[in-house]
Amino acid sequence: MTDTTHTTGTADTPDTAQRAPRYSLVLPEGFIELPGGEPTEEKLRALASAVAVRFGLPEDTEIDQGLAGTAAMLMTLGASAEAGGAHYNAAAVFRSARDERRPLMVVVSCFVFDSRRTTRHTAVAALEQYYGNQPGTEVEVVELPAGESVVTRTATPSTIEVGEEAVEVTNHAVTAWIPGPAVSEILGVSVTSNNTEDWADIVDLAQGVFETVEWLPDEDEAD
C-alpha cells in the first residue's frame, strides 16, 4: 500500500482549488504519482523509470519507445486532471481479475474546494443537491471514517480516433466529496477508468481508498 500525505489546497462545489488541506490517503500497491507542472524530458524519463520498476524491470532499464510512450500517455492524463483543478494525480495499470489478458488503467485524482458552509450537515446537503442536479450523476450520502460525505458516480461516453477507426469508450468516475473538520474545505477524491468490463471491481478499489482518508491537524495545531 502507498501512503500519500498532502499538506497543500481547499472547496465548495464548482470553484477551483486555491490551497490543499492537510490529509492523508492510502493507495493500493502499484500506483505511481504523476508529475505536475510543465512536462519536461526529465519528468518523462523519471516517470518511465517508475513504470519500468512497476513491471519488475531494473531501475537502470533503458527507456525504449514503449516505455516512453506509456509515460507520455500518463503525463497527458495527469496534465488533463491538473488542468481540471486536481492537485494530486496517480495512476496504475492492473490485470483484470475477470480476464488476465485484459489490462485496466485506474487514475486517482484529488481536488480541493473552498466551502462557505458552517457545518458538515449543511455542506453535505449542498453537495447532495448540487450533484443531484447534474444530468447522468448518481449521488449517495455515505459515512466514511473521515466523516459524512457525498459519493457521486458518472459515465461519460466519448469517441477516440485510432487511425481511420472511431473507437467508442466510456469514462467512468466515482468520487468521494469529503468536508474537512472545519468545513472550510471539501476534498474530492476521484477514481476514474474507461474499463467498463471491470468497473465493479474498480468501484470496490475506490471505496477502499475512500475509507483510508484521514484529516491531519494543521501545522499550528501540531506545534
N, C-alpha and C positions, 0 to 999 in steps of 0.2 A: 504494500500500500504506500502511496505517496502523500506525505503530509504537506499541505500547501498553506502557508500563512501569509496574509496580506495586511499591510499597515497603512495603505494609502487609499479614497472615494466616497459618495452619498446619493437619495431618491424620492420623488413622487412619480407617478406613472410615466408620462411621456418625456420628461426632461432628461437631458444628458448629464453624465457624471461630472462632478467638479473635484471631488476627492474620494478616497475609499475608506470605509470604516475598518476597524481592526477586527478581523475574524480569521478563523482557520477552517479548512475543509480537508478531507482525505479522499484522494482519488485511487482507484484500483491500480495495481502494478501495470505498467505498460504505457501510461500516459506520458507524453513529452510536452513540456511547456513550449509554446510557440513564441518566437521573438516579437517584440513590439517595435514601434517606430519605423523609420525608413528602412527598407530592405537593403542589405549590403552583402557583398560576397563573403565577408567574414561570418555574418549571421547564417548565410546559406550553408556554408561549409560546416559550421558548428551544429546546425540542425541535421544536416545529412549524416554527420558522425554519430549523433544521438540516435538517429533512425537505424544506422548500421548496428550499433550496440544493442538496440532493442530487439533486433533479429538475430542476435548471437554472434555477430561478426566482431573482430578485434577493433579496438578504438582507432588504430592506425590504418584501418582499411582505406584503400584508395577510393576516392569519390568518383564513381563512374557516372555515366549518363542516367542510369536508372535511379541511383540514389539522389543525384542532383534534381532529377525531375520530381521525385517524391517530395523532397524538401521544398522545392519551389511551389508545389501544389499546397503543401501545408502552410507555407508562408502566406500564400494568397488567401487561404481560409482565415488565418489569423488577422491579416490586414483588413479583410472584409468585416470581421466581427469587431475589430478595434474601431473601424470607421463608424460602426453602429453604436459605439459607446462602451464596448467591453474594455475593462482594464486588465483582464487576465484571460488567456486562452490556452487550452491544452488539447492534444489530440492523441488518439490511439487507434491502431489497426489490430483487430482480433480475427480469429477464425470463428465462423458461425458454429454455434453449438448444435444446430439443426442439420448443417451440411458443411463438413470440414473443408470442402473445396471452395466455399464461398467466403471471401473476406468481407469485413464490415468495418467502416470507419466511424468513430464517435468523436465529437468535439464538445468540450465543456468550456463555456464562457461565463464570466462573472461581470455583472453590471451593478452600478450603484446610483441611486437617485435620491434627490432631496425630498423629504416628506414634510408637508405642512400640517400633518395630523398631530394630535396631542396624546392619543392613547393607541395602544396596539389594536384594540377593537375597532376604532374608527378608521385606522389605517387599513386593516384587513377588509372592512366593509367597503372602503373606497376602491381598493384593488379589485374586489369581487365585482363591484358594479362596473368599473371601467372595463375590465377584460370580458365581463359578461356581455357587454355591448359590442364587442368586436366580432364580426362575422367569422364563422368557422372556428371559434375558440371554445374549447371545453374548460370549465372552471370548477375547481373544488377547493373548499377550505379544509385544511388539514392541521393537525397538531404535530409539530416537529420538536425535537429536543431544544432547538433554538427559539421555540415559541410558535404561537399560532401563525399560520402562513397561508398563502394562496398558491395553488398549483394550477398552471394552465397547460393545455395541450393544443397544438396546431399541426395541420398537414397541408403543405403548400405545393401544388403541382407546378412543374416547370418543364421546359424543353431545352436539351443540350444538343448542340450541333456537333456531330462526330463525323468529320469528312463530309460526305454527301448525305449522311443519315441523320435523322432527328430522333433523339432518344428521350422518351418521357420518363421523368424522375419525380419523386415526391419527397420533399424535405420535411421531415418530422421534427418537432421540437417539444420538449417537456421542460417547463421552467417553474422553479420554486421562487416566489417573491416573499422575502422574509424581513419583516420590520425589525430594526435594531432595538436594543434595550431602551434607548432614549426616544425612539420613534422619530428621530430627526433624519434617519436614513433608512432606505429599504434596499436590501441586497437581492439581486436576481441571479440565480444560478441556473443556467440553461444548458440542457443536453440535447444535441442535435445529431441527426444522421439521415441519409437518404436511403437507408436499408429498410425497406418495408417488410421483407420476409422475417426479419429478426427484431422488429420493433418492440414486441412484447418483452423480449429479453433485455433490450436497451432501456426500457422503462424501469425494469427491475433494478438495473445498474444505477439509473438516475435516482431512484428512491433511496438506494443505499448511500449515494453521495449526499443527498439532501439530509439524511439522518446524521451525517458527520459534522455538519456546520455548527461551529461554536463561536459565540461573540467573545472577544478578548477585551480586557479593561483598557481604557485609554492610557497613554504613557504617563500622563499626570497622575492618574489613579494608581498606577503600578509603582511610582516612585515613593 
